[in-house]
Amino acid sequence: MVEENRPNVENNKPQKSAIRDIFDYVEIFVIAASAVLLLFTFSIRICRVDGNSMFPTLKDGQTLLATDLFYKPKTGDIVVFHQDYNETESLNKPLVKRVIATGGQYYKIEYLDDYDENGKMYLKMKVYVGSTEDLTESDLLDEEYIDYKVAYENRRMTGILPGNFQSGFVPEGQVFVMGDNRYNSIDSRFGVGLVDERCILGKVILSLVPFGGVG
């Protein structure tokens, strides 16, 4: 009796299973890579700090990660925005500043003198933000991240004196921003003006170089 040559089905099963696993892994990788690409294209941006207007919180040349995913600006956020309507052409580029007041809020900035431990005078400021025009001490922002002594020592702005103040109202859809290096920053006070929310590229969530959180 002649035996028929039949394929060894049992031996082929592991090979087919391995190939199927490989295709599954490739499919997962492609889907994950596509998701990451879409996320970076539409929601996450990498930007670079240009200048010292956010010192000491951020430093010149620092690389940041920003996102606009489900983002709504609020006081204290550090944001990246890009205007294309500023009369000063050099300001029509991505800028990094801190949000001070948002749409529907009033703000007031008071400049006053203070003295360091050696009796040397420097200029500091009080920043008030609230929902009514009558701003009180309860509306005073806690800005511990600002070193006014260093900022004033290295100031570039002139004409700001003790007793000066600025105030205003922020319309809906706009924000008022300032740099943490208050006397070395072109921002909503001078030059930049109010920023349209549609110009905000995202909130800074992380420093990539050097790696770490942001204040």
C-alpha positions in Angstrom: 0.0 0.0 0.0 1.5 3.4 -1.1 1.3 6.2 1.5 0.2 9.6 0.2 2.5 12.6 0.7 0.4 15.1 2.7 1.6 18.5 3.8 2.5 18.8 7.4 -0.2 21.1 8.6 1.0 21.1 12.2 4.5 22.4 11.2 3.0 25.3 9.1 0.9 26.6 12.0 3.7 28.3 14.0 5.1 29.9 10.8 1.7 31.4 9.8 1.2 32.5 13.4 4.5 34.3 13.5 3.8 36.1 10.2 0.4 37.2 11.5 2.0 38.5 14.7 4.5 40.5 12.6 1.8 42.1 10.5 -0.2 42.9 13.7 2.9 44.7 15.2 3.5 46.6 12.0 -0.1 47.7 11.9 0.0 48.9 15.5 3.2 50.8 14.8 1.8 52.5 11.7 -1.4 53.5 13.6 0.7 54.8 16.5 3.1 56.7 14.3 0.1 58.2 12.4 -1.5 59.3 15.6 1.7 60.9 16.8 2.2 62.7 13.5 -1.3 64.1 13.6 -0.9 65.2 17.2 2.3 67.1 16.4 0.8 68.5 13.2 -2.4 69.9 14.7 -1.9 70.1 18.5 1.7 70.1 19.6 4.4 72.5 18.5 8.1 72.8 19.3 9.4 76.3 19.6 12.6 78.1 20.7 12.9 81.1 23.1 14.5 84.0 21.3 15.8 86.6 23.8 15.6 87.3 27.5 12.1 88.7 27.9 11.0 85.7 30.1 14.2 85.5 32.2 14.6 83.9 34.8 11.7 81.6 34.1 12.9 80.8 30.6 16.3 81.5 29.0 17.4 82.5 25.5 17.8 79.5 23.3 15.6 77.2 25.4 13.5 74.7 23.4 9.9 74.3 24.5 6.9 72.1 23.9 3.5 73.8 23.5 0.0 72.5 22.9 -3.4 74.0 22.0 -5.3 70.8 22.6 -8.5 71.8 24.4 -6.8 75.0 25.4 -8.4 78.1 26.8 -6.1 80.9 28.0 -6.0 81.8 31.7 -4.0 84.1 33.9 -0.5 82.8 34.6 -0.2 80.6 31.6 3.0 80.8 29.5 2.0 80.8 25.8 3.5 81.0 22.3 1.7 83.3 19.9 2.3 84.5 16.4 1.0 87.8 15.2 1.0 88.7 11.5 -0.6 92.2 11.8 1.9 94.1 13.9 3.2 97.3 12.5 6.7 96.3 13.7 7.7 93.6 11.3 10.2 92.1 13.8 7.3 91.3 16.2 5.5 89.2 13.6 7.2 86.0 14.7 6.5 83.4 17.4 6.8 85.1 20.8 6.7 83.6 24.3 5.0 85.6 27.1 2.8 85.1 30.2 -0.9 85.6 30.1 -1.9 88.3 32.6 -5.5 89.0 31.8 -8.1 87.3 29.5 -11.3 88.4 27.7 -13.7 90.1 30.0 -11.1 91.1 32.7 -9.8 94.4 33.8 -6.1 95.0 34.7 -4.1 97.6 36.5 -0.3 97.9 36.8 1.2 100.2 39.4 5.0 101.0 39.4 6.5 101.8 42.8 9.9 102.0 44.3 11.4 99.6 46.8 14.9 99.0 48.3 17.1 96.0 48.6 19.1 95.0 51.7 21.8 97.5 50.8 19.4 100.4 50.5 19.6 100.5 46.7 16.4 101.6 45.1 14.7 99.4 42.4 11.4 99.6 40.7 8.8 96.9 41.1 5.2 96.7 40.2 1.8 95.5 41.5 -0.4 93.8 38.9 -4.2 93.6 39.6 -6.6 91.5 37.5 -10.3 91.2 38.1 -13.8 91.1 36.7 -14.7 94.6 37.7 -13.1 98.0 37.0 -12.8 98.7 40.7 -9.7 96.5 41.5 -8.7 96.0 45.1 -5.9 94.3 47.0 -7.8 91.0 46.7 -7.2 91.2 42.9 -3.5 91.5 43.3 -1.6 88.8 41.4 1.0 86.7 43.3 4.0 86.9 41.0 6.7 85.2 43.0 8.4 84.1 39.8 9.6 87.6 39.0 12.9 89.0 40.3 12.4 92.8 40.1 15.8 93.5 41.5 17.5 91.7 38.6 15.1 93.0 36.0 15.5 96.6 37.1 19.3 96.3 37.4 19.4 95.1 33.7 16.6 97.3 32.5 16.4 98.5 28.9 13.1 100.4 29.2 13.2 104.1 30.1 10.5 106.5 31.1 8.8 104.2 33.6 8.9 106.0 37.0 7.4 105.4 40.5 3.8 106.5 40.5 3.2 105.5 36.9 0.4 103.1 36.2 -1.4 101.5 33.4 -4.9 100.1 33.3 -7.5 98.8 30.8 -10.1 96.2 29.8 -9.5 93.1 27.7 -12.3 92.4 25.2 -13.5 88.8 24.7 -11.3 86.8 22.4 -8.1 88.6 23.3 -5.4 88.4 26.0 -3.0 90.8 27.7 0.5 89.4 28.0 3.8 90.4 29.6 7.3 88.9 29.9 8.6 87.9 33.3 11.7 90.1 32.7 9.4 93.1 33.1 11.9 95.9 32.2 13.3 94.0 29.3 10.1 92.8 27.5 8.2 94.1 24.6 4.7 92.9 25.3 1.1 94.1 25.6 2.2 97.2 27.5 4.4 98.4 24.7 4.6 97.2 21.1 2.7 94.0 21.0 -0.7 95.2 22.3 -3.6 92.9 23.0 -3.2 89.4 21.4 -6.0 87.7 19.6 -6.6 84.2 21.0 -6.6 82.9 17.4 -2.9 83.9 17.3 -2.0 81.6 20.2 -0.2 78.5 19.1 -0.4 76.9 22.4 0.4 76.8 26.1 4.0 75.9 27.1 3.9 72.6 29.0 7.5 71.4 29.0 11.1 72.5 28.4 12.8 70.0 26.0 16.3 71.6 26.2 17.1 71.7 29.0 14.5 69.1 30.0 12.1 70.0 32.8 8.9 71.8 33.8 8.2 75.5 33.3 6.8 78.0 35.9 
